[in-house]
Structures are given as structure tokens and as C-alpha cells.
Amino acid sequence: IVERFEQLYPKKIQSCNVIASKDLVKNEYFVKLLMNMSIFEKRPDFLKCRERMKTLFALKKYGGLVISHQILNELNYLYFESLFLSLPLIHNSPLISDYGYFYEDFEIDQAAHIIKYVLDNHKNKIQSYEQKNIELFKKYSPFSNINKENYKLLLNNV
């Protein structure tokens, strides 16, 4: 996603920090993949593979734009943490497609354009973003009566 964004909008972001990926640089296939990316040739210090760390620490240290791509992992605490902090979350999770900034499946061009939109507009839309996110927190709240009843049903059917 960031590779495509950099192709479309060169040097609009300072760096890309991939959290919990430090061990990937030991993987020969991953290194070859990186070496074939234009972003690696043009900006060799742009992509940083970082160790696993707490979300708040990573956001404080490396910036506040969260880009996530998932396959069969549609709910993730990172989503809730990012949205709770009103950070722009660019993601492809169908379960929360109405929240954050959603792109379909593997639509990398769409995701790249969304990054540009976020950089240009997120700060101006923060209040409506926060209000919308409150809906999501209520929907998944462990204190919701609907959720409590659904958990009871699930536990009773074990």
C-alpha cells in the first residue's frame, strides 16, 4: 500500500515503520521482495522494520497514521485503539467498514488514494470521526445488554 502511495504521491510521508516485523528481515523471501520495490531503490531509509511494541509507544514514537491490511482477521485491538485515539485508521476489515477509512479487499490503489485523502482532510473532520467511532465502541462494548445476552447464549450452547 505504501509502495503504491509513494509511486502516486512521492515524498508525502517521511517514513514507514512496520511494527512487529523486525524478524522479517531475516527472511530471504521478504528481503528479495523489498529489494524489488521501487520505494527501496528511491528511498532506501524509508521503510523501517521495528520490533513488537505497545501500540501507544509506537504511535508516540513513529507517528499517528495507522495502515492495516488483514486477511481473515477482521477484528483487531489495533483498530479499536486507533479509533479510540481518533487516529486515522486505513483498513480493509469488512466488519468495521463504516469506521475509519475503509478500502476493499486487496484494492491497493484505493488504499493509496485514501492515504492522500487522510493526509489532506483528517484533521478537519476529527469531530465527526470521533462521533462516528462512539457507535462502534457501543456496538462492541462488553457492557452492552445485547452483547451480554449473546455471550450467555454462546456459553449455554458449549
C-alpha positions in Angstrom: 0.0 0.0 0.0 2.7 2.4 1.0 4.7 1.5 -2.1 1.8 2.4 -4.3 1.2 5.6 -2.3 4.8 6.6 -2.8 4.6 6.0 -6.6 1.5 8.2 -6.8 2.5 10.9 -4.3 6.3 10.9 -3.9 7.8 12.0 -0.6 4.5 13.0 1.0 5.3 10.8 4.1 8.6 10.8 5.9 8.9 7.1 6.6 7.0 3.8 7.0 7.5 1.9 10.3 6.3 -1.7 10.2 5.8 -2.7 13.8 6.4 -6.3 14.9 8.3 -7.1 11.8 12.0 -7.0 12.9 12.4 -10.7 12.4 11.1 -10.5 8.8 14.4 -9.0 7.7 15.9 -12.4 8.4 13.6 -14.0 5.8 15.3 -14.3 2.5 12.0 -14.0 0.5 11.0 -10.9 2.4 14.3 -9.2 1.7 14.1 -10.1 -2.0 10.6 -8.7 -2.1 11.8 -5.4 -0.6 14.8 -5.2 -3.0 12.4 -5.3 -5.9 10.2 -2.5 -4.7 10.8 0.9 -6.3 10.5 2.6 -2.9 13.5 0.7 -1.7 15.6 1.9 -4.6 14.5 5.5 -4.4 14.3 5.9 -0.6 16.5 3.2 1.0 15.9 4.5 4.5 12.2 4.9 4.1 11.0 1.5 5.3 11.8 0.5 8.9 11.1 -2.9 10.3 10.6 -2.5 14.0 10.3 -4.9 17.0 7.0 -5.6 18.6 6.0 -2.8 21.0 3.0 -1.4 22.7 0.6 0.5 20.4 0.8 3.8 22.3 4.6 3.7 22.4 4.8 3.0 18.7 2.3 5.8 17.8 4.0 8.3 20.0 7.5 7.4 18.6 6.7 6.9 14.9 3.6 8.8 14.1 -0.2 8.6 14.1 -1.3 7.2 10.8 -2.3 3.5 11.0 -2.4 1.4 7.9 -3.6 -2.1 8.3 -4.2 -5.0 5.9 -5.8 -8.1 7.1 -6.8 -11.5 5.8 -9.3 -13.4 7.9 -8.7 -11.3 11.0 -11.5 -8.7 10.8 -11.5 -7.5 14.4 -8.2 -6.5 16.0 -7.5 -4.4 19.1 -5.3 -2.2 17.0 -8.4 -1.0 15.2 -10.2 -0.1 18.4 -7.1 1.6 19.9 -6.6 3.7 16.8 -10.2 4.7 16.6 -10.4 5.4 20.3 -7.5 7.8 20.0 -9.1 9.4 16.9 -6.1 8.4 14.8 -6.8 7.8 11.1 -7.2 4.0 10.6 -6.9 2.9 7.0 -8.0 -0.7 6.8 -9.8 -3.4 4.9 -11.9 -5.0 7.6 -15.5 -5.5 6.3 -16.8 -5.8 9.9 -15.9 -2.2 10.6 -16.2 -0.8 7.1 -18.3 2.1 8.3 -15.5 3.3 10.6 -12.1 4.7 10.0 -11.1 4.8 6.3 -12.0 1.6 4.6 -10.7 0.1 1.3 -12.0 -3.1 -0.3 -10.1 -6.4 -0.1 -6.8 -6.0 -2.0 -7.6 -2.7 -3.6 -4.1 -1.1 -3.2 -4.8 1.9 -5.5 -7.9 2.7 -3.5 -5.9 2.4 -0.2 -3.2 4.7 -1.6 -5.7 7.4 -2.6 -7.3 7.1 0.9 -3.9 7.8 2.5 -3.8 11.0 0.4 -7.3 11.9 1.5 -6.5 11.3 5.1 -3.4 13.5 5.0 -5.3 16.3 3.4 -8.6 16.0 5.4 -8.5 14.0 8.6 -7.6 17.0 10.9 -10.6 18.9 9.6 -13.1 16.0 10.1 -11.9 14.9 13.6 -15.1 15.8 15.4 -17.4 13.8 13.1 -14.8 11.0 13.1 -14.9 10.8 16.9 -18.7 10.8 17.0 -18.9 8.0 14.4 -16.4 5.9 16.4 -18.6 6.1 19.5 -21.2 4.0 17.6 -18.5 1.3 17.1 -17.5 1.3 20.8 -21.1 0.9 21.9 -21.7 -1.9 19.3 -18.8 -4.0 20.7 -19.0 -3.0 24.3 -18.8 -5.8 26.8 -21.3 -3.8 28.9 -24.0 -3.8 26.1 -27.1 -5.8 27.1 -27.3 -7.2 23.6 -23.7 -8.4 23.8 -24.2 -9.8 27.3 -27.2 -11.8 26.1 -25.3 -13.1 23.1 -22.4 -14.2 25.2 -24.9 -16.1 27.6 -26.3 -17.9 24.6 -22.9 -18.8 23.3 -21.8 -20.1 26.7 -25.0 -22.0 27.3 -24.5 -23.8 24.0 -21.0 -25.0 24.7 
